[in-house]
Amino acid sequence: MAKNGLLFTRSDCTFSAWMGAMAMVVVAMLLFAGYFGFFYNFELRNSICG
């Protein structure tokens, strides 16, 4: 176990760093899309109902 930990520490750190960055990008994209989707739908609904 310790030997494996020593062997894979470096690649593990790189991998987790990449995963963290990717997760942050995905979350940012989702927030961005949700934010604009909400306002787009809001405007659309107002123009249809109004």
Rosetta silent file (secondary structure, phi, psi, omega in degrees, C-alpha in Angstrom):
SEQUENCE: MAKNGLLFTRSDCTFSAWMGAMAMVVVAMLLFAGYFGFFYNFELRNSICG
SCORE:     score description
SCORE:     0.000 S_00000001
   1 L     0.000  -49.584 -179.322    0.000    0.000    0.000 S_00000001
   2 H   -64.485  -39.106 -179.474    2.744    2.438    1.006 S_00000001
   3 H   -63.358  -44.435  178.346    4.797    1.413   -2.023 S_00000001
   4 H   -62.578  -40.289  179.010    1.850    2.059   -4.323 S_00000001
   5 H   -60.324  -44.032  179.892    1.250    5.396   -2.612 S_00000001
   6 H   -66.334  -37.206 -177.741    4.853    6.433   -3.217 S_00000001
   7 H   -68.995  -41.381 -169.855    4.685    5.265   -6.813 S_00000001
   8 H  -103.272    7.901 -177.133    1.440    6.969   -7.716 S_00000001
   9 H   -60.716  -47.175 -174.675    1.599   10.127   -5.609 S_00000001
  10 H   -65.403  -51.040 -178.913    2.823   12.333   -8.441 S_00000001
  11 H   -65.484  -33.931  178.143    0.405   11.111  -11.126 S_00000001
  12 H   -62.871  -44.574 -179.195   -2.395   11.115   -8.537 S_00000001
  13 H   -63.267  -44.298  179.123   -1.733   14.761   -7.697 S_00000001
  14 H   -62.932  -43.939 -178.677   -1.680   15.727  -11.364 S_00000001
  15 H   -61.962  -47.826 -178.487   -4.828   13.719  -12.016 S_00000001
  16 H   -66.550  -34.579  177.706   -6.740   15.219   -9.097 S_00000001
  17 H   -64.391  -44.423  177.882   -5.580   18.705  -10.078 S_00000001
  18 H   -62.783  -42.594 -179.821   -6.871   18.141  -13.609 S_00000001
  19 H   -62.750  -41.613  178.956  -10.122   16.704  -12.249 S_00000001
  20 H   -62.816  -43.933  179.856  -10.558   19.721   -9.973 S_00000001
  21 H   -63.826  -44.069  179.790   -9.945   22.134  -12.842 S_00000001
  22 H   -63.292  -41.760  179.848  -12.352   20.253  -15.104 S_00000001
  23 H   -62.512  -42.202  179.575  -15.003   20.173  -12.374 S_00000001
  24 H   -63.686  -41.115  179.202  -14.645   23.929  -11.847 S_00000001
  25 H   -63.892  -43.931 -179.213  -14.963   24.559  -15.598 S_00000001
  26 H   -63.620  -43.938  179.819  -18.051   22.342  -15.826 S_00000001
  27 H   -63.525  -42.542  179.490  -19.679   24.033  -12.827 S_00000001
  28 H   -62.108  -42.269  179.601  -18.883   27.484  -14.238 S_00000001
  29 H   -64.179  -41.701  179.693  -20.375   26.500  -17.601 S_00000001
  30 H   -63.785  -43.948  179.233  -23.511   25.132  -15.932 S_00000001
  31 H   -62.898  -44.485  179.609  -23.931   28.307  -13.863 S_00000001
  32 H   -58.934  -50.435 -178.403  -23.336   30.452  -16.945 S_00000001
  33 H   -65.265  -40.792 -179.767  -25.846   28.487  -19.042 S_00000001
  34 H   -65.498  -41.662 -179.945  -28.405   28.388  -16.231 S_00000001
  35 H   -60.798  -51.419 -177.930  -28.070   32.127  -15.615 S_00000001
  36 H   -72.421  -34.482  176.825  -28.566   33.069  -19.261 S_00000001
  37 H   -63.012  -40.240  179.479  -31.191   30.366  -19.816 S_00000001
  38 H   -62.618  -47.927 -177.861  -33.182   31.738  -16.889 S_00000001
  39 H   -69.541  -34.655  177.651  -33.105   35.295  -18.186 S_00000001
  40 H   -63.646  -46.702  179.315  -33.825   34.168  -21.746 S_00000001
  41 H   -64.333  -38.697  179.823  -36.878   32.216  -20.583 S_00000001
  42 H   -61.013  -48.314  179.843  -37.951   35.117  -18.362 S_00000001
  43 H   -64.276  -42.722 -178.616  -37.836   37.568  -21.269 S_00000001
  44 H   -62.234  -45.044 -178.650  -39.532   35.091  -23.601 S_00000001
  45 H   -63.720  -41.916 -179.877  -42.325   34.428  -21.120 S_00000001
  46 H   -64.691  -39.966 -177.993  -42.866   38.147  -20.567 S_00000001
  47 H   -70.185  -33.326  179.671  -43.025   38.840  -24.300 S_00000001
  48 H   -74.412  -47.146 -175.373  -45.523   36.003  -24.835 S_00000001
  49 H   -76.236  -32.645 -173.531  -47.749   36.799  -21.851 S_00000001
  50 L   -79.718    0.000    0.000  -47.421   40.575  -22.082 S_00000001
